[in-house]
Amino acid sequence: MSIVIVYANWMVDEGFKLVPEPFDLEYPNTPVFRAEGSSRDVYYGEVSSYVNMKRAEDWARYGRACNGDTRYVVGLPENKHVPMKQLARLRELGVGVYTITETSVICICDPRDLSFKAEFPELSKKMKRKLKHARDLFTQGHWRDAFLEACRILETEARSYLIKSMRSGRVRFVNGKGVEVVHSESAVSRMTLGQLANAFALLERPTQVDSRVGEALKRINPNRVTGTHSGKLSLTEERKLRDDIGKQLIVIINAMDMLS
């Protein structure tokens, strides 16, 4: 079986709809196929005995001009080697590289969404340790999962901070009428990010850190809720998430710095 067929069958098994050798005047060249995923992600695939760097550069530029999730992948026979310097450049571009055997496809370099403009913010040494997995996901092109992971970590940090403040006797929760609201440690330990935002908003005499962390939780929660939808996002939801994520990662990191 040819590696092109193995590659195509593998993409179909992954849930993609394939269009062989699609032609469009805007394409840098005619790829072997266009693969359309259920989440509106589009892969353009080549199969070659080597990585044509000019084509890779051209497709990277094309992807940056697109509005939706656009990825470019080169499939190589298993006996072909990509030099380390070239592989580093492909990672920088966001171009994917797959090795194709007679029976399977192995990812050598993850393709990133070329149209995605945001960058992961710079991290302090402490934040690098806490947000390593989120940053790795982002680098691999999984920006939505990276955002959700960062939200999860902030949620954990904020929950621990609030419980510690409760144990010290420093905080008291009151509603808008000045009536005390009782939150047990057990209840706080089960709070979602949105519930934590509400709890921070009820603090009677919040410190500057309390207020700013609460605002951060409130600000990121709508997109966290959107991002956790297991079903297909609407085009409006997806665009808003893509547009907001770069700034919201900064919000998360700043809030975590305050909590550390």
DRENDO-1510 file (C-alpha; in Angstrom, 1 decimal, always signed):
<recs>
REC; n; res; u; v; w
REC; 1; MET; +0.0; +0.0; +0.0 .
REC; 2; SER; +1.4; +3.4; -0.9 .
REC; 3; ILE; +2.2; +5.9; +1.9 .
REC; 4; VAL; -0.3; +8.4; +0.4 .
REC; 5; ILE; -3.1; +5.9; +0.9 .
REC; 6; VAL; -1.9; +5.0; +4.4 .
REC; 7; TYR; -1.8; +8.8; +5.2 .
REC; 8; ALA; -5.3; +9.4; +3.7 .
REC; 9; ASN; -6.8; +6.4; +5.5 .
REC; 10; TRP; -5.3; +7.5; +8.8 .
REC; 11; MET; -6.8; +11.0; +8.4 .
REC; 12; VAL; -10.2; +9.6; +7.7 .
REC; 13; ASP; -9.9; +7.3; +10.7 .
REC; 14; GLU; -9.1; +10.5; +12.8 .
REC; 15; GLY; -12.5; +11.9; +11.7 .
REC; 16; PHE; -11.4; +14.2; +8.8 .
REC; 17; LYS; -13.2; +14.6; +5.5 .
REC; 18; LEU; -10.6; +14.5; +2.7 .
REC; 19; VAL; -10.6; +16.5; -0.6 .
REC; 20; PRO; -7.8; +15.1; -2.8 .
REC; 21; GLU; -5.6; +17.6; -4.7 .
REC; 22; PRO; -7.8; +20.6; -4.1 .
REC; 23; PHE; -7.0; +23.6; -6.4 .
REC; 24; ASP; -7.5; +27.2; -5.4 .
REC; 25; LEU; -5.8; +30.2; -6.9 .
REC; 26; GLU; -4.9; +31.5; -3.4 .
REC; 27; TYR; -3.0; +28.3; -2.5 .
REC; 28; PRO; +0.8; +28.4; -2.6 .
REC; 29; ASN; +0.6; +25.1; -4.5 .
REC; 30; THR; -1.8; +22.2; -4.9 .
REC; 31; PRO; -1.4; +20.0; -1.9 .
REC; 32; VAL; -2.0; +16.2; -1.9 .
REC; 33; PHE; -5.2; +16.8; +0.1 .
REC; 34; ARG; -7.2; +19.1; +2.2 .
REC; 35; ALA; -8.6; +17.5; +5.4 .
REC; 36; GLU; -11.5; +19.2; +7.1 .
REC; 37; GLY; -12.2; +18.3; +10.8 .
REC; 38; SER; -15.4; +18.5; +12.8 .
REC; 39; SER; -14.1; +21.5; +14.8 .
REC; 40; ARG; -13.5; +23.6; +11.6 .
REC; 41; ASP; -9.8; +22.8; +11.7 .
REC; 42; VAL; -8.4; +22.4; +8.2 .
REC; 43; TYR; -5.2; +20.5; +7.4 .
REC; 44; TYR; -3.3; +20.8; +4.1 .
REC; 45; GLY; -1.1; +17.8; +3.6 .
REC; 46; GLU; +1.8; +17.0; +1.4 .
REC; 47; VAL; +3.6; +13.6; +0.9 .
REC; 48; SER; +7.2; +13.9; -0.2 .
REC; 49; SER; +10.6; +12.3; +0.2 .
REC; 50; TYR; +11.9; +15.5; +1.8 .
REC; 51; VAL; +10.6; +18.7; +3.3 .
REC; 52; ASN; +10.5; +21.5; +0.7 .
REC; 53; MET; +11.3; +24.5; +3.0 .
REC; 54; LYS; +10.1; +27.1; +0.4 .
REC; 55; ARG; +6.7; +25.4; +0.4 .
REC; 56; ALA; +6.7; +25.2; +4.2 .
REC; 57; GLU; +7.4; +29.0; +4.4 .
REC; 58; ASP; +4.8; +29.7; +1.7 .
REC; 59; TRP; +2.1; +27.7; +3.5 .
REC; 60; ALA; +3.0; +29.3; +6.9 .
REC; 61; ARG; +2.4; +32.7; +5.3 .
REC; 62; TYR; -0.8; +31.5; +3.8 .
REC; 63; GLY; -2.0; +30.1; +7.1 .
REC; 64; ARG; -1.2; +33.4; +8.9 .
REC; 65; ALA; -3.5; +35.1; +6.4 .
REC; 66; CYS; -6.4; +32.8; +7.2 .
REC; 67; ASN; -9.1; +33.5; +9.8 .
REC; 68; GLY; -9.8; +29.9; +10.9 .
REC; 69; ASP; -7.8; +27.0; +12.3 .
REC; 70; THR; -5.3; +26.2; +9.4 .
REC; 71; ARG; -2.5; +23.7; +9.6 .
REC; 72; TYR; +0.1; +22.4; +7.2 .
REC; 73; VAL; +1.7; +19.0; +7.4 .
REC; 74; VAL; +4.4; +17.2; +5.4 .
REC; 75; GLY; +4.3; +13.4; +5.4 .
REC; 76; LEU; +7.6; +11.6; +4.9 .
REC; 77; PRO; +8.5; +7.9; +4.3 .
REC; 78; GLU; +9.9; +6.3; +7.4 .
REC; 79; ASN; +13.4; +6.0; +6.0 .
REC; 80; LYS; +13.8; +9.8; +5.5 .
REC; 81; HIS; +15.5; +11.9; +8.1 .
REC; 82; VAL; +14.8; +15.6; +8.8 .
REC; 83; PRO; +18.0; +17.5; +9.9 .
REC; 84; MET; +17.7; +19.0; +13.4 .
REC; 85; LYS; +18.3; +22.6; +12.1 .
REC; 86; GLN; +15.5; +22.2; +9.6 .
REC; 87; LEU; +13.2; +20.6; +12.2 .
REC; 88; ALA; +13.8; +23.5; +14.5 .
REC; 89; ARG; +12.8; +25.9; +11.8 .
REC; 90; LEU; +9.7; +23.9; +11.0 .
REC; 91; ARG; +8.7; +24.0; +14.7 .
REC; 92; GLU; +9.2; +27.8; +14.6 .
REC; 93; LEU; +6.9; +28.1; +11.6 .
REC; 94; GLY; +4.3; +25.8; +13.1 .
REC; 95; VAL; +4.6; +23.3; +10.2 .
REC; 96; GLY; +3.9; +19.6; +11.1 .
REC; 97; VAL; +6.0; +16.6; +10.1 .
REC; 98; TYR; +4.7; +13.0; +10.1 .
REC; 99; THR; +6.5; +9.8; +9.4 .
REC; 100; ILE; +4.4; +7.4; +7.4 .
REC; 101; THR; +5.1; +3.6; +7.7 .
REC; 102; GLU; +3.3; +0.9; +5.8 .
REC; 103; THR; +0.7; +0.7; +8.5 .
REC; 104; SER; +0.7; +3.9; +10.6 .
REC; 105; VAL; +1.4; +7.6; +10.9 .
REC; 106; ILE; +3.8; +8.9; +13.6 .
REC; 107; CYS; +3.9; +12.6; +14.5 .
REC; 108; ILE; +7.5; +14.0; +14.6 .
REC; 109; CYS; +6.6; +17.7; +14.8 .
REC; 110; ASP; +3.1; +18.8; +15.8 .
REC; 111; PRO; +1.4; +21.2; +13.4 .
REC; 112; ARG; +0.1; +24.4; +14.9 .
REC; 113; ASP; -2.8; +26.6; +13.9 .
REC; 114; LEU; -1.0; +28.9; +11.6 .
REC; 115; SER; -3.8; +31.5; +11.7 .
REC; 116; PHE; -3.5; +31.9; +15.5 .
REC; 117; LYS; -1.8; +35.1; +16.4 .
REC; 118; ALA; -1.5; +35.0; +20.2 .
REC; 119; GLU; +1.8; +34.1; +21.9 .
REC; 120; PHE; +2.2; +32.4; +25.3 .
REC; 121; PRO; +3.3; +35.2; +27.8 .
REC; 122; GLU; +6.8; +35.2; +29.3 .
REC; 123; LEU; +6.9; +33.3; +32.6 .
REC; 124; SER; +8.9; +33.7; +35.8 .
REC; 125; LYS; +10.9; +30.7; +37.0 .
REC; 126; LYS; +8.1; +29.9; +39.5 .
REC; 127; MET; +5.4; +30.3; +36.9 .
REC; 128; LYS; +7.3; +28.1; +34.4 .
REC; 129; ARG; +7.1; +25.2; +36.9 .
REC; 130; LYS; +3.4; +25.7; +37.6 .
REC; 131; LEU; +2.3; +26.4; +34.0 .
REC; 132; LYS; +4.7; +24.0; +32.2 .
REC; 133; HIS; +1.9; +21.7; +30.9 .
REC; 134; ALA; -0.2; +24.6; +29.7 .
REC; 135; ARG; +2.7; +26.2; +27.9 .
REC; 136; ASP; +3.6; +22.8; +26.4 .
REC; 137; LEU; +0.1; +22.4; +25.1 .
REC; 138; PHE; +0.2; +25.9; +23.6 .
REC; 139; THR; +3.5; +25.2; +21.9 .
REC; 140; GLN; +2.1; +22.1; +20.4 .
REC; 141; GLY; -0.8; +24.1; +18.9 .
REC; 142; HIS; -3.5; +23.1; +21.4 .
REC; 143; TRP; -4.3; +26.6; +22.4 .
REC; 144; ARG; -7.8; +25.8; +23.7 .
REC; 145; ASP; -6.5; +23.0; +26.0 .
REC; 146; ALA; -3.7; +25.3; +27.1 .
REC; 147; PHE; -6.1; +28.0; +28.2 .
REC; 148; LEU; -8.3; +25.5; +30.0 .
REC; 149; GLU; -5.3; +24.0; +31.8 .
REC; 150; ALA; -4.2; +27.5; +32.9 .
REC; 151; CYS; -7.7; +28.2; +34.1 .
REC; 152; ARG; -7.6; +24.9; +36.1 .
REC; 153; ILE; -4.3; +25.9; +37.8 .
REC; 154; LEU; -5.5; +29.4; +38.7 .
REC; 155; GLU; -8.7; +27.8; +40.1 .
REC; 156; THR; -6.6; +25.5; +42.3 .
REC; 157; GLU; -4.4; +28.3; +43.5 .
REC; 158; ALA; -7.3; +30.7; +44.2 .
REC; 159; ARG; -9.2; +27.9; +46.1 .
REC; 160; SER; -6.1; +27.2; +48.3 .
REC; 161; TYR; -5.6; +30.9; +48.9 .
REC; 162; LEU; -9.2; +31.5; +50.0 .
REC; 163; ILE; -9.2; +28.4; +52.4 .
REC; 164; LYS; -5.9; +29.6; +53.9 .
REC; 165; SER; -7.5; +33.1; +54.4 .
REC; 166; MET; -10.5; +31.5; +56.0 .
REC; 167; ARG; -8.4; +29.5; +58.4 .
REC; 168; SER; -6.6; +32.6; +59.6 .
REC; 169; GLY; -9.9; +34.3; +60.4 .
REC; 170; ARG; -9.1; +37.2; +58.1 .
REC; 171; VAL; -12.0; +37.0; +55.8 .
REC; 172; ARG; -15.8; +37.2; +56.2 .
REC; 173; PHE; -18.4; +36.8; +53.5 .
REC; 174; VAL; -21.4; +39.2; +53.3 .
REC; 175; ASN; -24.0; +39.7; +50.6 .
REC; 176; GLY; -25.2; +43.0; +49.2 .
REC; 177; LYS; -27.5; +43.6; +52.2 .
REC; 178; GLY; -24.7; +43.1; +54.7 .
REC; 179; VAL; -25.9; +39.7; +55.8 .
REC; 180; GLU; -23.2; +37.2; +56.5 .
REC; 181; VAL; -22.9; +34.3; +54.1 .
REC; 182; VAL; -21.4; +31.1; +55.5 .
REC; 183; HIS; -19.0; +29.1; +53.3 .
REC; 184; SER; -17.4; +26.0; +54.9 .
REC; 185; GLU; -13.9; +24.9; +53.8 .
REC; 186; SER; -15.5; +21.8; +52.4 .
REC; 187; ALA; -17.8; +23.9; +50.2 .
REC; 188; VAL; -14.9; +26.1; +49.0 .
REC; 189; SER; -12.8; +23.0; +48.2 .
REC; 190; ARG; -15.5; +22.0; +45.7 .
REC; 191; MET; -16.2; +25.4; +44.1 .
REC; 192; THR; -15.8; +25.8; +40.4 .
REC; 193; LEU; -13.9; +28.8; +39.0 .
REC; 194; GLY; -17.1; +30.8; +38.6 .
REC; 195; GLN; -18.3; +30.0; +42.1 .
REC; 196; LEU; -14.9; +31.1; +43.4 .
REC; 197; ALA; -15.3; +34.4; +41.6 .
REC; 198; ASN; -18.7; +34.9; +43.3 .
REC; 199; ALA; -17.1; +34.0; +46.7 .
REC; 200; PHE; -14.3; +36.5; +46.2 .
REC; 201; ALA; -16.9; +39.1; +45.4 .
REC; 202; LEU; -18.6; +38.6; +48.8 .
REC; 203; LEU; -15.5; +39.3; +50.8 .
REC; 204; GLU; -16.4; +42.0; +53.4 .
REC; 205; ARG; -13.1; +43.9; +53.5 .
REC; 206; PRO; -11.1; +42.6; +50.5 .
REC; 207; THR; -7.4; +43.3; +50.2 .
REC; 208; GLN; -6.0; +44.5; +46.9 .
REC; 209; VAL; -5.0; +40.9; +46.1 .
REC; 210; ASP; -8.5; +39.7; +47.0 .
REC; 211; SER; -10.1; +42.2; +44.6 .
REC; 212; ARG; -7.8; +41.6; +41.7 .
REC; 213; VAL; -7.8; +37.9; +41.9 .
REC; 214; GLY; -11.6; +37.9; +42.1 .
REC; 215; GLU; -11.7; +40.2; +39.1 .
REC; 216; ALA; -9.4; +37.8; +37.2 .
REC; 217; LEU; -11.7; +34.9; +38.0 .
REC; 218; LYS; -14.7; +36.8; +36.9 .
REC; 219; ARG; -13.1; +37.9; +33.7 .
REC; 220; ILE; -11.9; +34.6; +32.4 .
REC; 221; ASN; -14.8; +32.5; +33.5 .
REC; 222; PRO; -17.1; +33.1; +30.5 .
REC; 223; ASN; -14.4; +31.9; +28.1 .
REC; 224; ARG; -13.6; +29.0; +30.4 .
REC; 225; VAL; -17.2; +27.9; +30.2 .
REC; 226; THR; -17.2; +28.3; +26.5 .
REC; 227; GLY; -14.0; +26.3; +26.1 .
REC; 228; THR; -15.3; +23.4; +28.2 .
REC; 229; HIS; -18.2; +22.8; +25.9 .
REC; 230; SER; -17.8; +19.2; +24.6 .
REC; 231; GLY; -19.8; +19.9; +21.5 .
REC; 232; LYS; -19.0; +22.0; +18.5 .
REC; 233; LEU; -18.6; +25.7; +19.2 .
REC; 234; SER; -20.5; +28.2; +17.1 .
REC; 235; LEU; -18.4; +30.3; +14.8 .
REC; 236; THR; -19.0; +33.4; +17.0 .
REC; 237; GLU; -17.9; +31.5; +20.1 .
REC; 238; GLU; -14.8; +30.1; +18.5 .
REC; 239; ARG; -13.7; +33.5; +17.1 .
REC; 240; LYS; -14.3; +35.2; +20.5 .
REC; 241; LEU; -12.2; +32.5; +22.3 .
REC; 242; ARG; -9.4; +32.9; +19.7 .
REC; 243; ASP; -9.5; +36.7; +20.0 .
REC; 244; ASP; -9.5; +36.7; +23.8 .
REC; 245; ILE; -7.1; +34.0; +24.8 .
REC; 246; GLY; -3.8; +35.9; +24.4 .
REC; 247; LYS; -4.9; +38.6; +26.8 .
REC; 248; GLN; -6.7; +36.2; +29.2 .
REC; 249; LEU; -3.5; +34.1; +29.6 .
REC; 250; ILE; -1.8; +37.3; +30.8 .
REC; 251; VAL; -4.7; +37.9; +33.2 .
REC; 252; ILE; -4.2; +34.3; +34.6 .
REC; 253; ILE; -0.5; +34.7; +35.0 .
REC; 254; ASN; -0.8; +38.1; +36.7 .
REC; 255; ALA; -3.4; +36.7; +39.1 .
REC; 256; MET; -1.2; +33.7; +39.9 .
REC; 257; ASP; +1.8; +36.0; +40.5 .
REC; 258; MET; -0.3; +37.9; +43.1 .
REC; 259; LEU; -1.2; +34.6; +44.8 .
REC; 260; SER; +2.3; +33.3; +45.0 .
</recs>
